[in-house]
């Protein structure tokens, strides 16, 4: 029973991703951008199957940048070099802030396709 539920959940995620891809394609994008978008979506899908969001480490892996470069971009407020993302800040017990970043796979793929 667990195998069937797992498989069904994977199919639902795949169907949702396929429908969202169709929405992205329908937005005034030319063929070259569509091909790039599909390339990056496939790259994300094969590297991180069953994911609809990427964390900072995963995005850096797809982009091919180091985490140091990522933090320099954030520190220098050069946010135009990154796709749209959500962040959460948690203050640790010792007072040092911890930030986590979340990227939607479609936003990341569209940004990389530019």
Secondary structure as GFF3:
##gff-version 3
##sequence-region A 1 114
A	DSSP	alpha_helix	2	26	.	.	.	ID=ss1
A	DSSP	alpha_helix	31	47	.	.	.	ID=ss2
A	DSSP	beta_strand	53	55	.	.	.	ID=ss3
A	DSSP	alpha_helix	56	63	.	.	.	ID=ss4
A	DSSP	alpha_helix	67	75	.	.	.	ID=ss5
A	DSSP	three_ten_helix	79	81	.	.	.	ID=ss6
A	DSSP	beta_strand	85	91	.	.	.	ID=ss7
A	DSSP	beta_strand	97	104	.	.	.	ID=ss8
A	DSSP	alpha_helix	105	113	.	.	.	ID=ss9
###
